[in-house]
Amino acid sequence: MKPLTLYVSNDVYASYQEMAERSGVKAAALIRTAMDFFLQEKLIKKQNLDDFVPFDSGKLLQDYKDSDFREEMLDDRY
């Protein structure tokens, strides 16, 4: 393993120390586990359609079924 110097707030480190005492492991082990989890779940995890959250763009302003609007948007390619 590679030694690492990491600066965190006192509150964050205190939280890790408390969790470490309760679980019987060292705080460094918990921090390594958290770093591994973040790397796998947030940075490496491949996105799939199940993870997709649709964007709400608000109410429909004009219906695409309207032939005049469709012709204007697609130049009669529809």
C-alpha positions in Angstrom: 0.0 0.0 0.0 1.0 3.6 -0.6 1.1 5.9 2.4 -1.0 9.0 1.9 -1.3 12.3 3.7 -4.9 13.5 3.7 -6.3 16.6 5.4 -9.9 16.3 6.6 -12.0 18.4 9.0 -11.8 17.5 12.7 -15.5 16.6 12.7 -15.1 14.2 9.8 -12.2 12.4 11.3 -13.9 12.3 14.7 -16.8 10.5 13.0 -14.5 8.0 11.5 -12.8 7.4 14.8 -16.2 6.9 16.5 -17.3 4.4 13.9 -13.9 2.6 14.1 -14.2 2.2 17.9 -17.7 0.8 17.6 -16.7 -1.6 14.8 -13.4 -2.7 16.2 -11.3 -1.6 13.3 -8.9 1.4 12.7 -10.2 4.6 11.3 -7.6 4.3 8.4 -9.3 1.0 7.4 -12.7 2.7 7.3 -11.3 5.6 5.2 -9.7 3.1 2.8 -13.0 1.3 2.5 -14.9 4.6 1.9 -12.4 5.6 -0.8 -12.7 2.2 -2.5 -16.5 2.4 -2.4 -16.5 5.9 -3.9 -14.1 4.9 -6.6 -16.2 1.9 -7.7 -19.7 3.4 -7.3 -19.1 7.0 -8.5 -16.1 7.1 -10.7 -15.9 3.7 -12.4 -19.5 2.5 -12.4 -20.8 2.4 -15.9 -24.1 4.2 -16.4 -27.1 2.2 -17.7 -30.6 3.1 -18.5 -31.8 1.9 -15.1 -29.7 4.7 -13.5 -31.2 7.4 -15.9 -33.3 10.0 -14.2 -35.5 11.9 -16.7 -35.3 15.7 -16.9 -38.6 17.5 -16.3 -38.6 20.3 -18.8 -42.0 21.6 -17.7 -45.4 21.7 -19.4 -45.8 21.0 -23.1 -45.7 24.3 -25.0 -46.9 23.0 -28.4 -48.0 19.5 -29.5 -45.7 17.9 -32.0 -48.7 16.1 -33.6 -49.8 19.5 -35.1 -48.9 19.1 -38.8 -48.0 22.8 -39.3 -45.5 22.7 -36.4 -44.1 19.3 -37.5 -43.5 20.6 -41.1 -41.8 23.7 -39.8 -39.4 21.7 -37.6 -38.6 18.9 -40.0 -38.9 20.6 -43.4 -41.3 18.0 -44.7 -38.9 15.1 -43.8 -41.5 13.5 -41.5 
